Amino acid sequence: MTDGPGIDGVSKRYGEVVALRGMTFDVRAGELYGFVGSNGAGKTTAMREILRVLTPDAGEVRWAGRQSLRRDRTCVPALSVSADQHFSRPLRARPARRPGRAELSA
């Protein structure tokens, strides 16, 4: 059992796109973790599942050893208003960025 968040076998798909496949980790008291990866690696999806903004297709999200259910906010520490608003924003597609002249001539 851990003091902080933990996920076990968490997976998430968006149609045919696999955002997470079987992700598992635990964070103990005093530990600090960060996510590193290329665009589309699932970093934001993992955080949104840990913060209960998204529900995993498979696996389990826990806080302090208790299963974190989407509507159960008692097992997750309170977020500030700005953090809650940031992580609660719906996902939306952005148009592809076109390279500028400086990038084309490099």
GROMACS elastic network, one bead per residue, 0.5 to 0.9 nm:
[ bonds ]
;  ai    aj funct       b0    kb
    1     4     6  0.89987   500
    1     6     6  0.88785   500
    1    26     6  0.85399   500
    1    28     6  0.85850   500
    1    64     6  0.67923   500
    1    65     6  0.51206   500
    1    66     6  0.88662   500
    2     5     6  0.71821   500
    2     6     6  0.72259   500
    2    26     6  0.65666   500
    2    27     6  0.63970   500
    2    28     6  0.51341   500
    2    29     6  0.74319   500
    2    62     6  0.88410   500
    2    63     6  0.76624   500
    2    64     6  0.52827   500
    2    65     6  0.58378   500
    3     6     6  0.88765   500
    3    26     6  0.88878   500
    3    27     6  0.71628   500
    3    28     6  0.53447   500
    3    29     6  0.55646   500
    3    63     6  0.70727   500
    3    65     6  0.70937   500
    4    26     6  0.74291   500
    4    27     6  0.53776   500
    4    28     6  0.56944   500
    4    29     6  0.65193   500
    4    62     6  0.80804   500
    4    63     6  0.53855   500
    4    64     6  0.50281   500
    4    65     6  0.79137   500
    4    76     6  0.88829   500
    5    25     6  0.84980   500
    5    26     6  0.61789   500
    5    27     6  0.56681   500
    5    28     6  0.79323   500
    5    50     6  0.71516   500
    5    61     6  0.74139   500
    5    62     6  0.56305   500
    5    64     6  0.63700   500
    5    65     6  0.79619   500
    5    76     6  0.85155   500
    6    24     6  0.74225   500
    6    25     6  0.56057   500
    6    27     6  0.60731   500
    6    28     6  0.87818   500
    6    50     6  0.79680   500
    6    60     6  0.83221   500
    6    61     6  0.59597   500
    6    62     6  0.50652   500
    6    63     6  0.62739   500
    6    64     6  0.79021   500
    6    65     6  0.77113   500
    7    10     6  0.63114   500
    7    23     6  0.69955   500
    7    24     6  0.51107   500
    7    25     6  0.55181   500
    7    26     6  0.64625   500
    7    50     6  0.76452   500
    7    59     6  0.73642   500
    7    60     6  0.56623   500
    7    62     6  0.60516   500
    7    63     6  0.87726   500
    8    22     6  0.73436   500
    8    23     6  0.64646   500
    8    25     6  0.65983   500
    8    26     6  0.83142   500
    8    59     6  0.55721   500
    8    60     6  0.52860   500
    8    61     6  0.66173   500
    8    62     6  0.82912   500
    9    21     6  0.74642   500
    9    23     6  0.50335   500
    9    24     6  0.52239   500
    9    25     6  0.87744   500
    9    58     6  0.69436   500
    9    60     6  0.67308   500
    9    61     6  0.89435   500
   10    20     6  0.68893   500
   10    21     6  0.65730   500
   10    24     6  0.66503   500
   10    46     6  0.84167   500
   10    49     6  0.88124   500
   10    56     6  0.61562   500
   10    57     6  0.73845   500
   10    58     6  0.53936   500
   10    60     6  0.60540   500
   10    61     6  0.74790   500
   11    18     6  0.78702   500
   11    19     6  0.73835   500
   11    22     6  0.51910   500
   11    23     6  0.66584   500
   11    46     6  0.89978   500
   11    56     6  0.58998   500
   11    57     6  0.56684   500
   11    58     6  0.51023   500
   11    59     6  0.63963   500
   12    17     6  0.87428   500
   12    18     6  0.62542   500
   12    19     6  0.54808   500
   12    20     6  0.50169   500
   12    21     6  0.68032   500
   12    22     6  0.87676   500
   12    42     6  0.89140   500
   12    45     6  0.78947   500
   12    46     6  0.87258   500
   12    55     6  0.82529   500
   12    56     6  0.54216   500
   12    57     6  0.51164   500
   12    58     6  0.70093   500
   13    16     6  0.67729   500
   13    17     6  0.55870   500
   13    19     6  0.54616   500
   13    20     6  0.69899   500
   13    21     6  0.85146   500
   13    56     6  0.85756   500
   13    57     6  0.71070   500
   14    17     6  0.51295   500
   14    18     6  0.64580   500
   14    19     6  0.70151   500
   15    18     6  0.78903   500
   18    21     6  0.67957   500
   18    42     6  0.87018   500
   19    40     6  0.72045   500
   19    41     6  0.67286   500
   19    42     6  0.50768   500
   19    43     6  0.87827   500
   19    45     6  0.70155   500
   19    46     6  0.86511   500
   20    23     6  0.65053   500
   20    41     6  0.77815   500
   20    42     6  0.57734   500
   20    43     6  0.87735   500
   20    45     6  0.75907   500
   20    46     6  0.74010   500
   21    58     6  0.89842   500
   22    58     6  0.80759   500
   22    59     6  0.73913   500
   23    46     6  0.84519   500
   23    59     6  0.84586   500
   24    59     6  0.88213   500
   26    62     6  0.89005   500
   27    30     6  0.84204   500
   27    31     6  0.61789   500
   27    32     6  0.74552   500
   27    33     6  0.75556   500
   28    31     6  0.56161   500
   28    32     6  0.85152   500
   28    64     6  0.89003   500
   29    32     6  0.86502   500
   35    43     6  0.60098   500
   35    44     6  0.88663   500
   36    41     6  0.86424   500
   36    43     6  0.73931   500
   37    40     6  0.81106   500
   37    41     6  0.57367   500
   37    42     6  0.80868   500
   37    43     6  0.71633   500
   38    41     6  0.55663   500
   38    42     6  0.87575   500
   38    43     6  0.88039   500
   39    42     6  0.79355   500
   39    43     6  0.84440   500
   40    43     6  0.76529   500
   40    44     6  0.86862   500
   41    44     6  0.84874   500
   41    45     6  0.87998   500
   42    45     6  0.50855   500
   42    46     6  0.60150   500
   42    47     6  0.86728   500
   43    46     6  0.52918   500
   43    47     6  0.64341   500
   43    48     6  0.87420   500
   44    47     6  0.51216   500
   44    48     6  0.60565   500
   44    49     6  0.85397   500
   45    48     6  0.51306   500
   45    49     6  0.61876   500
   45    50     6  0.86634   500
   45    54     6  0.76208   500
   46    49     6  0.51915   500
   46    50     6  0.62499   500
   46    51     6  0.86984   500
   46    54     6  0.87798   500
   46    56     6  0.89386   500
   47    50     6  0.50230   500
   47    51     6  0.61372   500
   47    52     6  0.85296   500
   47    53     6  0.85897   500
   47    54     6  0.89305   500
   47    87     6  0.85011   500
   48    51     6  0.50808   500
   48    52     6  0.60764   500
   48    53     6  0.50204   500
   48    54     6  0.55578   500
   48    55     6  0.84291   500
   48    87     6  0.65254   500
   48    88     6  0.82062   500
   49    53     6  0.58148   500
   49    55     6  0.58000   500
   49    56     6  0.63983   500
   49    61     6  0.74257   500
   49    70     6  0.88802   500
   50    53     6  0.77426   500
   50    54     6  0.80736   500
   50    55     6  0.88337   500
   50    61     6  0.62180   500
   50    62     6  0.79003   500
   50    63     6  0.85880   500
   50    68     6  0.82057   500
   51    54     6  0.77491   500
   51    68     6  0.88857   500
   51    70     6  0.87158   500
   51    76     6  0.77388   500
   51    84     6  0.89733   500
   51    87     6  0.76644   500
   52    55     6  0.64693   500
   52    61     6  0.85594   500
   52    68     6  0.74656   500
   52    69     6  0.72224   500
   52    70     6  0.51354   500
   52    71     6  0.78786   500
   52    72     6  0.87292   500
   52    73     6  0.84271   500
   52    76     6  0.89675   500
   53    70     6  0.72896   500
   53    87     6  0.67981   500
   53    88     6  0.59249   500
   53    89     6  0.86511   500
   53    90     6  0.89494   500
   54    70     6  0.76276   500
   55    58     6  0.86804   500
   55    61     6  0.89888   500
   55    69     6  0.82843   500
   55    70     6  0.65949   500
   56    59     6  0.66085   500
   56    60     6  0.74706   500
   56    61     6  0.81938   500
   60    67     6  0.68236   500
   60    68     6  0.77753   500
   60    69     6  0.89978   500
   61    66     6  0.83902   500
   61    67     6  0.59013   500
   61    68     6  0.55098   500
   61    69     6  0.78289   500
   62    65     6  0.55597   500
   62    66     6  0.51362   500
   62    69     6  0.84893   500
   62    75     6  0.83465   500
   62    76     6  0.89389   500
   63    66     6  0.53482   500
   63    67     6  0.65607   500
   63    68     6  0.62114   500
   63    75     6  0.59760   500
   63    76     6  0.62431   500
   63    77     6  0.89506   500
   64    67     6  0.85039   500
   64    75     6  0.74790   500
   64    76     6  0.85657   500
   65    68     6  0.89218   500
   66    75     6  0.69270   500
   67    75     6  0.81173   500
   68    71     6  0.84042   500
   68    72     6  0.65048   500
   68    73     6  0.78140   500
   68    74     6  0.87027   500
   68    75     6  0.65011   500
   68    76     6  0.75700   500
   69    72     6  0.50848   500
   69    73     6  0.77804   500
   69    75     6  0.87914   500
   70    73     6  0.75775   500
   72    75     6  0.68696   500
   72    76     6  0.82368   500
   73    76     6  0.56508   500
   73    77     6  0.79545   500
   73    78     6  0.80907   500
   74    77     6  0.75046   500
   74    78     6  0.85911   500
   76    79     6  0.86124   500
   78    84     6  0.86952   500
   79    82     6  0.80217   500
   79    83     6  0.59495   500
   79    84     6  0.56646   500
   80    83     6  0.52361   500
   80    84     6  0.60746   500
   80    85     6  0.85762   500
   81    84     6  0.51252   500
   81    85     6  0.61360   500
   81    86     6  0.85636   500
   82    85     6  0.51449   500
   82    86     6  0.60936   500
   82    87     6  0.87450   500
   83    86     6  0.50113   500
   83    87     6  0.62135   500
   83    88     6  0.83830   500
   84    87     6  0.54208   500
   84    88     6  0.59050   500
   84    89     6  0.86731   500
   85    88     6  0.51144   500
   85    89     6  0.63029   500
   86    89     6  0.57211   500
   87    90     6  0.83061   500
   89    92     6  0.89969   500
   94    97     6  0.84931   500
   99   102     6  0.80828   500
   99   103     6  0.59332   500
   99   104     6  0.65571   500
  100   103     6  0.54132   500
  100   104     6  0.63933   500
  100   105     6  0.89216   500
  101   104     6  0.50519   500
  101   105     6  0.62321   500
  101   106     6  0.86752   500
  102   105     6  0.54162   500
  102   106     6  0.63254   500
  103   106     6  0.53360   500
